[in-house]
Amino acid sequence: MKNLDKNLSIVLNQLALNNKAIYYISRTITATGEWWMYLLYGLIVIAINFENGIIACYTGLIAYSIYYPTYYAIKNISKRKRPFEAYEKIHSLVKPPDKYSLPSGHASASTISALITMSTFEGIGFLVLWPILVGVSRIILGVHYLSDTIIGFILGYICYNVSLFILI
């Protein structure tokens, strides 16, 4: 897995270094996974459907209350170097929000929000692609490995499901 992580990170990062369109698209996708965007998403869901939006926000509050301490514990236990720190061929194309790489917080948080939104509104199953795009953008931008994003997806999925268990 280490070689796959390294080689995929190098290839994808080089694409962004050599192609401004890929760089800007990746920056835009990553921005949709910033922490403050989740506040905006909550307001939008409430504006669309107040009753379901409030339930979605409760679910999010519980999921993120579980997620953030777990995320920081994993980061500080694993202390995994970011790709741009570990390999000369990889460049950080965004400023990472914290020191360590594992897990990807953008992948986790976007997974939680996508799952909440898909459970709130019917017919938007395609939204499952959003966390995948966010995860890939983090690899392209040189701040995460594939395995960081996979662990991030799993963490987000678990936190979402625990929040449902608590609510039901």
N, C-alpha and C positions, 0 to 999 in steps of 0.2 A: 504494500500500500504506500510505503514511503516513496518509492520510485515513481509510482503513478501520481501521487500528490505533487512531487517535485516537477516532473516532466510536464504534466498538464498545466501547472501554474506558470511554468516558463513559456510554454507555447501560447497560452491565452494572454498572458501579460505582454508578450512580444507583439501580438495582434493589435493591442491597444496602443502600444508605443509606435507602431508603424502605420496606424490607420486612425485618423482623428475622428471619423464617424463612429467607429467602435468605442473609442474613448468617451465621446460625449454621450452616446446612448447608454453606456455602462454607468457613467456618472449620474445620469438622469434616473435610471432604474434603481441605483443604490439610494438616491435621495428619497425615493418612495418608501424606503425601509428605515428612515431616520426616526428616532424615538418620538419626536414632537409631531410627526405625521399621524401617529395613532390617536392623538387627541382630536385632530381634524377629522379623521375617519369616523370616530365616535360621534362627533357632531353631525356629520353627514348622514349617518345611519339613523340618528334620532330625528333629523329633519325629514327623512324619507318616510319613516314609519315610527312615530313616537313610542308606542307601546313595545313593539319588537326592538326598537333601538335602545330603550332602557334596559331590557333583558340582555341585549347584546353587550351593553356597557358593563352591567353587573358581571357577566361572564368574563369580559376582558379584565375587569378589576381583579377578580379572583385569579385568573390565569396569569396575569402579569405580576401579581403579588407572590405567586409561587415561583414564577420564572426568574425574576431579577435576583433574588438571593441564591437560587440554584446556579444560575449563569455565572455570577461572580465567584461562587465557591469552586465551580469547575475550572474557571479561568485561573484562579489563584492556586489551585492544587496542581493543575497540569503545567502551568507556566510555559506553554509552548510558544516558541519564537514565531513571529510572523514570517511569511515567505520572503519578504524583502529584506529581513534581517538575517535570514539563514542562507540566502543565495544571492550572489552578486548579479546574476542575470535577471533577477526580478526587481522591479522598481515599484515603490508605493506611489500610486497615482491619486490617492486620497489620503487625508489624515485619519488614521484609525482612532476610534473613540477611547481606546484603552491600550494597555501594553501587550496583552497576550492574544493569541490566535484562536485557541480552542475553548468554547464553540463559537460559531458565528452568531452573534446577537441579531444581526439583520435577518439571517435565515430563520432563526427561532421566532422572533417577533412577527415577521411577515407571515409565517406559518400560522401562528395563533390568530392573527387578524383575518387571514384568508378563511380559516376554518369557521370562525365566528360569523363572518359575513355570509359564507355559503350556507350556514345553518339558519341564518336569519331570513335570507331571500332565496326563493326557488329559482332554478334555471340559470344559475351563474357558476356551475361547476368548473367552467373554464378558468375561474379565479385560482384554481390549484396551480396554474402555471406561474402566477406572480411570485411566490416564494422561490421557485426554481430559478426564475430570471434574476431575482435579487441575489441568490446564492452564487450563480454564475458570474454576475457582475462583480461580486466581491473577490472572486478568483482572478478575473480579468484585471481588476485594479490593483492586484498584488498584495492584498491584505489578509487573504484566507486561502487555505487549501481545500480541496474537494472534501476531505474527511471532516474538516471544520464545519462545512455547510451541511453535510449529512447528519452529523451529531446535532447541529443546530435545528434541522428539520425534526429530528426525533425528540429533542427537548421541547420544542414548540408543540408538537403533537401530544406529548405526555401532559404538559401543563394545561393545554386546552381540555383534554379528557378528564383530568383531575378536577378542573373547575366545573365541568358538567356534573361529575359525581357529587360534588359538594352542593351544587344548586338543586339537584333532584332529590 
